[in-house]
């Protein structure tokens, strides 16, 4: 009885990471999607809908990069340990501390977001304070890498600690700066009249109502207001906004009054 000979098939080698190519590809897609957004962004007619599918495709690829961010980072900067069965107590503490820092900072910012909206140059205050948080995060990272480098040995822990410290401190310093600005503001109130450029709503279930005005420095500002007042106002009409001088020098709106005709 003759024996059949079978040729051995080589198994395809699967790379453990290989995420760099995927990252560059998704980045290219996002770059290509930005082109129609720039070209048709100011269109008012039917052409204004042209960028919509490109915006959705770009957002999909951005979310994909975010979901794969840990693998992408591991490919660019391979960790010393992919998975660690037993971690040092201090490494565990930093891991859970980073988690807590991010969520506490996020909740704090949610409570402060409307007050940021009602601060003149509130966006500027937000970013300036946020960059202070980033600088503080860099300092904390340097200290940890010098004193306890094992914190960054394991892949998942490294990712969580970097994310929690950098994003957490960014949000925390932004929210804290805004809180200090309005909570410790001067009590002297002053009022100014402004013309309403635009009124609108944002959100789906719990709608936020806002108006846009131009300040004395020729800067467009957005303010969140109550629904009852929003319904009484019209675009082009004037509104009285009463403000106080914040502790950090940023004016904060406290009252919105409809002017009588």
N, C-alpha and C positions, 0 to 999 in steps of 0.2 A: 504494500500500500504506500503510495507516494505521499510525501509530506509537502504541504504547501508552504511556500516561503512568503512571509509578510515583511514588507519594507517598513522600517521604523520611521515614524513621522516625528519631526522635530516640533516640540511645543513652542508656541510663540512667546517670546520673552515679554513679560509685562513689567514695565518700569514702575517702581514704587511710588514715584511722584509724577513727573512729567506734566506739571501744571503750568509751567512757564508759557508753553505754546498756546494753551487754552486762554491764559490771561491776556497775552498779546492779541489774540484773535478777537476776544470780546472787547478789548480796548479799541481795536480798529473799527469794529462795528459801531461802537458808541461815537467815535470820531466822525464816521461817515454820516451818522444820524444827526449830528450837530449841524452839518452843512445846510440841509433844507430848513432847519429851525432858524438859522441866521438869515437865509435868503427870503423866507416867507413870513418871518416873525412879525413884521409890521403891516402885513396885508389886512385890509378891512373887509374885502368882498369875499366871494366864494373860495378864493385862493388861500384864505386864512386856515382852511381845513387841511391843506396839503401837508403841513408838518405833523399833524396828529398821529398818523401811523408810525412815523419815524421817531416821534417822542416815546410812543409805547414800546417800540422795539429797543430803543436806547435804554429805557427804564428797565426792561426785562433783562438786558445784558448787564446792566449795573447791579441789579438784584442778584443775578447769577454770580457775579464776581464777589459780592458780599457773602453769599452763601458758601462759596468755595474759598473764602479768604484764609482760613486756617491752613488748608492744603497748599495754597499759593505761597503763603509765608514760609511754610516748611520746605517748599521746593527751592525758594530763593535762599533761605537761611536754615539749613537742616538742623534739627534739634539733636541734642546728645542722646536723649531717650524719647522713644515714641510713646511708650506707656510705662508708668512707674507703679509697681504694686504697693510698695510701702514708701510713703513720703515723710519727710521730716515734719515735726509739729509746727515749726515756724513757716515752712513752705505751705502747709495746709492753711494756716492762719491767713497768710497773704492772699491765697487763692480765694477764700470765702470773704475776706475783707474787700477785695476788688469787686466781687459780685455785689456786696452790700453797698459799697460806695457808689456804684453805677445806678442802682435802683433808687437809693435815697436821693441822689442828685437829680435824677429824672423827675421824681415826685415833687421835689422842692421847686424845680423849674416850671412844672405844670401849674403850681400855685402862683408863680410869679409872672407867667407869660402875658397875662392881660395887663399887668402893671408895666411890663416892658413895652407893650404896645402903646400905652398911654404916656410914655416918656419921650420928650423931645430928644431926638437923636438917640433913642433907646437902643436901636440896632448897633450904633457905634459903641455904646457902653457895653452891650452884650459881647461883641467881638473883642474889644480891648480887654475886658475882664477874662474872656475865654482864653486869649493868648497868654495871659498871666498864668492861668491854670495849666496850659500846655508846658510853659517854662518850669512850673513847679513839678509837673509829672516827669519831665526830663531829669530834673534834679533828684527826685525820688528813685527813678530808674537807675541812675548812676550810683547812688548810695547802695541800693539793693544789689547791684551787680558786683560792687566792690566787697561788701560785707557778707552777702548771702547769695553767691552766684547760682547755687543749686535751685533757686526759685525758678530760673529760666531754663533748666535742663529738660524738663518734660514738655512735650508738644502742646497738649491741651492747657496745662497750667500756664505756660508762657503766653499763650494766646489770650486767655482770660485775664491774666494779670495786666498785660499791656493794654487791652481793651478797657478794662475796668478803671485803671489808674488814669489813662489819658483822656478817655471820654468822660469818666466820672468827674475828674478835677476840672475839665473844661466846662461842664454843665454846672458844677458846684460854684466855681468862682463867678460865672456869669450871673447865676441866680442870687448869690450872696451880694455881689456888687449892686445889683438892682434893689435888693431888700434894704441895704444900708442907705442907698440914695433916697428912697421914699420914706422909710421908717424914721430916719433921723433928720428929715428935712426941716427947714425953717417953717415956722407957723404963719408967717406973713403971706397972705394970699393976694395975688394980683390977677386981673382979668383982661383979656384981649379979644377983639372981634376978628373973625376969619370968614372967608368965603368958602362954601362947600364946593369942592371940585367934583366930587363923586361920592356916591353912597352905594353900599353893596352888602352882601352877606357871604359867609363862608361856612363850610360844613354842610352836612346833610340832615342828621337827626336833630342835634342841638345846634341850631344856627347861631353864628356870631354876627352881630350887626356892626358895621363900621362906616366911618366917613373919612375922606381924604381932604386935606387942606394944604395950602402953601404958606410956609412960615416967613418971617421977616428976612431970613437968610436965603430965601428962594429955594428951600428944600421941601419936597413933598413929604408929608407926614400922615400916618394912618392912626386913627383913634377908634377904640372899641366903645360902643355906647349901648344903652338899654333899648329894647325893642320899641317901647312906647314913644320914646323921643325920636327914634329912627323913623317911625311912621309919620311923625309930624314935620320932619325936615324935607326940604327939596333941594336938588342940585342947583347951585347958583345963588341960593339964599345965604344969609349970614348967620353965624352961630357965635355965642360968647363962650370962651373957654377960660376957666379960672385955674390957675396953676400955683404951685409952690416951688421954691428953689431947693433942689435936692442937696443932700450932704456932699455928694461928689460933683456938684455943679450942674447937674442935668435937671431941667425943669420937668415937673410931673403934673399932669392934668388931674384935677380933683373934681371939677364940676363942669357940666355942659348945659348951657341955658339957651333956649330958643328965643331969638329976639322978636319983639312984637313989631308988626308992620306999622 
